[in-house]
Amino acid sequence: MPLKELPKEDRLKLMSFVCSFAWADLEIQDGERDMVRKLVSQLGLEEDEASQVEEWLKVPPRAEDLDPNDIPIEHRQLFLNIALQMVGADGVVDSAEMENLSLLEQLLR
């Protein structure tokens, strides 16, 4: 599914998960920031949505706002694939990032 075809609420949900993965090692690297901004463009986010994502690059999304059960079944594999890409975006795979990815995968299965 092309990213632009995701429903509006799912696009922002995806970006909140992506940003949370970028924060897994407690800092955002340039490669992660670049990937987030590339996804914002690919998703065709509106200005207010893009501004929200930029805020998540400064301060991570709140954990209580990240419920994997809110991800529609038909989009779960896409979310996992993009989360996996984010884990490797900075060229370093941190153990916390892999733990988060594994947990997300378990919760989505």
N, C-alpha and C positions, 0 to 999 in steps of 0.2 A: 504494500500500500504506500503510495507517495505520501510524504509527510504532510503536504498541504491539504490532503483529504481527511486528515484527522479532524474530528469536531473541535470547535473552539475550546471547550472546557478540557478536552483531552490533550490539546497542544500545551496548555499551561501546566496541566498536571504532569505531563512528560518532562517539561523543563524543570519543574520543582524536584522531581526525582533525579534528573541529570545533575542539577546543582548540588543536591545533597550528596551525590557520589563524588563530585568534585571536592567537596568539603571533608570527605572521609578521613583524610590525613591531616586535617585541621588547617590547611592552606591551599589556596588556589594558585596553580602554576600557569605559566603563559600558555602552554599547550591546551590545558583544560579551558582556560578563558577563550582561546581561539575556537575550540570546538563548540562551546556554548554559543558563541556569537554566530558561528556558521549555521548551527541548528536554528537559531532565531530567524536567520535569513531564509533557510530552507522551509521553515514552517510558515513563513509569511506572517509572523506575529504583528499585531497592530502596535501602535506606539505605546499605549498604556501597558500592554503585555510585555513588550520589550523592556520597558522601564522596570517592571516588576522583576524580570529576570536579572537585570543589571543590579538591582537591590540584593537579590540572592547571591550575586557574586561578591557582595560586600559583607552580607550577613546571611548565614545559611537558612533555608526554609525551616520552619518549626517542625520538629519530629511529629507532633500530634496532627499536623496537616498532611502527613505522608502515609496514607493507608493503602497498602497494596490491594486490598479488597475493593477499592474504588476504581481500580484499573479495569476497564471492560475486557472481558475474556478475549474478544477478537483482537485486542491491541497488546495483550500481555507479552507475546513474543517480540514484538517491535520494541517495547519498553526494555525488555531484557537485552536485546541486541544493542540498543543505544547505550544502556548502562555499561555493558561490556566494553564498548568503544571508549566511553569516558574513563573507565578504569585504566586503560592503556594510553590515554591521550597525552599524558606528560612524559611518557617513555619509562615510567617507573611504576611498578605494580606493588602497592603497599599492602601489607597483610590486612589492615582494616578495610581497605577497598574490596579485597577478595572476600572477606568475611561478610561484608554488606551485600555483595553481589550474590553470594551463596544463599544468604538469608532471603533476599528478594526472590531468588529463583524458587526456593522451597515454598514460600508463601504464595507464589503465583501458580504453582502446579496443582 
